[in-house]
Amino acid sequence: MNNRLSHLGLSLALAFAVSGCPVSEKESTPSQNSAAATEVDQGLLTAYVILEDTLSQEAKLGALGFLKKITFSRPVPEVDEIMYRLSDISERRLDELEELRNLAPDASASPDFMDPIGAAITSNATDAGMDEMLDPDGSFGIRFVFLQAQATRMISAIALAAAEIDPNERRRKWLTDLSAEFESLREELVVVVESYIRQEGEAQQED
């Protein structure tokens, strides 16, 4: 069981690295005498808190997209469509998660501690994307797409890691499906990036 918890920690660290957040080397020891099962429960609670916070931020994309439209600085159609779909999916998944966390064994509580790594990702990775969308110049540049690709990869990685240690079968299936869904969304964002790069290359050749 300790190996499975370590896998969650490594997966979280990988997700934070992908998102561009620094990984803290400080060890978190809420209780040196805790049983392994308790440690796993705490790791799982931490994963769920991060998932909820990140899904909540992603759910705001629709409202921010609307704000951009009424200020006449809407994103390109490809990004516009993906961000609204990502917003809807995140809002739906967030509602589902809140319900699923109440299933036995109950996982609705907050962890006894919040590792600095988790705090960093929830405050930096998603906020960076929001700041990018609210940039005064009104642009929906390629940086925003990169940030969303990072956020969707983070959700996918954390969900997959949590599925490996959650004892509830229904939640495990939901987490696995969530991981696959957000990895698919990430692939769509990658296609947008590749298209942008290709168009920029063709434009430079014409010049």
N, C-alpha and C positions, 0 to 999 in steps of 0.2 A: 504493500500500500504506500510506503514511503517513496518507492520508485515512481508510482503513479503521480504522487504529489509533486515530486521533483520534475516530472514531465510537464505538469501544468506550469510550474515556475519557469521552466525553460521556454515553453511556448509563449507565455506572457512576455518574457524578456525579448523573444524574437519579434513578437508583434510590436513592442515598443521601439525596437531598433528599426523596424521597417517604417514606423511612423515618424522617425526622426527625433524621438525623445531620448534623452540620456538615460542609461540604465544605472541605477544606484547600486553600489556594491555593499551597502550597509545591510547587515543581516537583521531580519526581523524575528524576534523570539518572544511572542506574547506570553508564552508559558513553557518553560523548559521541561516541565514535568507532564505536559499534556500527552494524552494517548494519541497514537497515530491517526485514529479515526477522527478525533477532534481537530487535528491539524488539517486533515483533508476537508472537513466541513468548513473550516475557516478559509481555506484556499478556494473552495467552491463558492462561498458567499462573496468573496472578493471578486471572483470572475463575474458573478451575476451583477454586482454593483457596477462594474466597469461596462458590462453589456448594456445595462439599463441606461446609464449615463450617455453612452455613445449612441445608442438607438434614439434616445431623446433628442440629442443634438441633430442627428440625421433627419429626424422627423420635422425639424424646423426648416428644412430646405425649401419646402413648398411655399411657406409664408415669405421667405426671403426672395424666392423667385418672383412672387407676385409683387413685392416691393420694387424689384428691379424693373418689372414691366411698367408699373405706373410712373416710374421715374425715367422712362424711355431709354433704358439701358439694359435691355433684356439680353440673355445669353444666346449663343448660336442655337439653332433648332435641335441639333443632336444633344447638346448639353442640357437644354431646356427640358427635353422629354425625359432624359435619364434622371435628372434631379427631382422632377415631380414624382416619377415612379419610385425612386429611392425614398422619397419622403413618405409616400403612401405605405410602402412596404415596411418601413421602419416604424411607423405609427401602429400598424397592425401587429407587427411582431412584438412591439413593446407591450401592448395590451395582453397579448398571449402570454408573455413572460411573467407579467405581474400575477396572472392567474396560476400559471404552472408552478411558481415558486411556493405556493401554498400547499402543494401536494406533499404527501408523506414520502420520505422524511422532509419535514418543513425546511425550506431554504429561503424564507421570506425575511429573516432577520438581517441586520447589518453585521459585518464582521467585527470582532472585538478590536481589531486594529486595521488601519488602511496603510498598506505598504506605500512608501514614497513613490515607487514606480507606478502604482495604480493611480495615485493622485496626479502624477505628472501627465499620464496619458489622457486622463479625463479633462484636465485643465488646458493642455497644450495642443494635442493632436486635433481634436474637434474644433476648439476655439480658433485655431489657425485657419481652418476652412471657412468659418463664419467671417473672420476678419477679411479674408480674401474676397468674399462675396460682397462685403460692404465697403470695398475700396472706393474712395471718392472719385476715381477716374471712371467708375462704372464698368470697367472691363471684366469679362469673364474669361480670363486668360488661361493658358495651358497650366499654369501653376495650380489653379483651382481644381482642375481635372486630376492632376497628380495627387493633390491632397485627398480628394475623394477616393481615389484608388487606394491610397494608404489606409484610409478609414475603413473601407469595405474589407480590405485584407485583414485588418486588425480584428474586426468583428468575426470574420470567418475563422481566424486562427484561435481566438479565445473560445469561441463556441465549440470548436472541435476538441480543444484541450479539456474543456469542462465536461464534455460528453463522456470522456474516458474515465472520469472519477465520480460522476453523479450516479447514485444507486437507483434512482427512479427511472424505470424503463421508458415511460412516456416522455419525460424530460430529455432523456438521452436521444431519442428519435427526433424530437423537436430541435435539439441543438445541432444534430447532424444535418437536418434539413436546412436549418438557418445558415450553417457554414457553407453548404453547397450553393444556396441562393445568393449569398453575398459574394462568394467567389465568382459566380456567374456575372453579377453586376460589375465586379471589378474587371472582368474580361471585356465587358462592353466599354468601360471607361478606357481601357488600354487601346481598344480599337479607335476610339476618338483621338487619343494621343498619337497613335501611328498615322492616322489620316492627316492630322495637323502637321506632323513632321514631313509627311510626303508632300503636302501642298506647299509648305514653306520651301522645300527643296526645289520643287518645280518652279515656284515663283522666282527663286534666286537664279535658276538656270535661264529663265526668260530675260532677266535683267542683264 
